[in-house]
Amino acid sequence: MALSPVIQSKLAALGVVAADFDEKFIRGSGSGGQKINKTSSTVWLRHRATGIEVRCQRERSQTVNRELAWMEMCAKLAERQRALAAQRQDERQKDLRRHRQKSRGQKARMIEAKKHRAGIKARRGRASEY
């Protein structure tokens, strides 16, 4: 079965192709009686590269469930990409903060702390030998 143009455009925007997914149609679970036990209207999708899984059985129709499952998968992949981009940005900002030049005040405080520590160490005596 072919995917709708909307889903194909979303997948293209995410940089993913439909061949990267496993798609199964399985029997649903829960209430519904004989109808749910006889038809394979539940759609199961898994993206092989990331391991993200989606299972949809909201509607009675397999085609509607398939559309909903693909939309949910696109949303999950987009959220994952946003999270990874935010993490990279945070790491970049952290690295910039770590390596930026110290202000004059910071340098002065650091030098004073070093002088203070050197004074404390200078007051220590050498260990006497017996």
C-alpha positions as CSV (number, residue, x, y, z in Angstrom):
1,M,0.0,0.0,0.0
2,A,1.2,3.4,-0.9
3,L,1.5,6.2,1.7
4,S,-0.4,9.4,1.4
5,P,1.4,12.4,0.0
6,V,1.1,14.2,3.3
7,I,3.0,11.4,5.1
8,Q,5.5,11.1,2.3
9,S,6.3,14.8,2.5
10,K,6.6,14.6,6.3
11,L,9.0,11.7,6.0
12,A,11.0,13.5,3.4
13,A,11.2,16.6,5.6
14,L,12.6,14.3,8.4
15,G,15.1,12.8,6.0
16,V,13.7,9.3,6.4
17,V,12.4,6.8,3.8
18,A,9.5,4.4,4.2
19,A,11.8,1.5,3.5
20,D,13.4,2.1,7.0
21,F,10.3,0.9,8.7
22,D,8.8,-2.4,9.6
23,E,5.0,-2.4,9.2
24,K,2.6,-5.2,10.5
25,F,-1.1,-5.5,10.7
26,I,-2.1,-7.5,13.7
27,R,-5.3,-8.4,15.6
28,G,-6.3,-5.9,18.2
29,S,-6.9,-6.4,21.8
30,G,-9.4,-5.2,24.4
31,S,-13.1,-4.9,24.1
32,G,-14.9,-5.3,20.8
33,G,-15.9,-9.0,20.8
34,Q,-15.9,-11.1,17.7
35,K,-15.1,-8.2,15.3
36,I,-11.8,-7.3,17.0
37,N,-10.8,-11.0,17.2
38,K,-11.3,-11.6,13.5
39,T,-9.8,-8.6,11.8
40,S,-6.3,-7.4,11.7
41,S,-7.0,-3.7,12.0
42,T,-4.2,-2.8,14.5
43,V,-1.1,-1.2,12.8
44,W,2.3,-1.7,14.3
45,L,5.3,0.4,13.0
46,R,8.9,0.2,14.0
47,H,11.7,2.5,12.8
48,R,14.7,0.1,12.5
49,A,17.4,2.8,12.9
50,T,16.1,4.3,16.2
51,G,13.9,1.4,17.5
52,I,10.9,3.7,17.9
53,E,7.7,1.7,17.9
54,V,4.1,2.8,17.3
55,R,0.9,0.7,17.7
56,C,-2.4,2.1,16.7
57,Q,-5.9,0.6,17.1
58,R,-8.0,3.7,17.7
59,E,-10.4,3.1,14.9
60,R,-12.1,0.1,13.4
61,S,-10.6,0.7,10.0
62,Q,-7.2,-0.6,9.1
63,T,-6.5,2.3,6.6
64,V,-7.5,4.9,9.2
65,N,-5.3,3.3,11.8
66,R,-2.5,3.1,9.3
67,E,-2.7,6.9,8.6
68,L,-2.8,7.6,12.4
69,A,0.1,5.3,13.1
70,W,2.3,7.0,10.4
71,M,1.3,10.5,11.7
72,E,2.2,9.5,15.2
73,M,5.5,8.0,14.0
74,C,6.4,11.2,12.2
75,A,5.6,13.2,15.3
76,K,7.8,11.0,17.5
77,L,10.7,11.2,15.0
78,A,10.4,15.0,14.8
79,E,10.4,15.2,18.6
80,R,13.5,13.0,18.7
81,Q,15.3,15.2,16.2
82,R,14.3,18.4,18.1
83,A,15.6,16.8,21.4
84,L,18.9,15.9,19.7
85,A,19.3,19.3,18.2
86,A,18.6,20.9,21.6
87,Q,21.2,18.6,23.3
88,R,23.8,19.5,20.7
89,Q,23.1,23.2,21.2
90,D,23.4,22.9,25.0
91,E,26.7,21.1,24.7
92,R,28.0,23.8,22.3
93,Q,26.9,26.5,24.8
94,K,28.5,24.7,27.7
95,D,31.7,24.3,25.8
96,L,31.7,28.1,24.9
97,R,31.1,29.0,28.6
98,R,33.9,26.7,29.7
99,H,36.5,28.2,27.3
100,R,35.6,31.8,27.3
101,Q,38.1,34.3,28.6
102,K,37.9,35.2,32.3
103,S,36.9,38.7,33.3
104,R,39.3,41.1,35.1
105,G,37.4,40.6,38.4
106,Q,37.6,36.8,38.1
107,K,41.4,37.0,37.3
108,A,41.9,39.3,40.3
109,R,40.0,37.0,42.7
110,M,41.9,34.0,41.3
111,I,45.3,35.6,41.9
112,E,44.3,36.7,45.4
113,A,43.2,33.2,46.2
114,K,46.5,31.8,44.9
115,K,48.4,34.3,47.0
116,H,46.4,33.5,50.1
117,R,47.0,29.7,49.6
118,A,50.7,30.3,48.9
119,G,50.9,32.2,52.2
120,I,49.3,29.4,54.1
121,K,51.7,26.9,52.5
122,A,54.7,29.1,53.2
123,R,53.9,29.1,57.0
124,R,54.2,25.3,57.0
125,G,57.6,24.2,58.1
126,R,59.7,21.5,56.8
127,A,59.4,18.1,58.5
128,S,62.2,17.7,60.9
129,E,64.5,14.7,60.6
130,Y,65.3,12.7,63.6
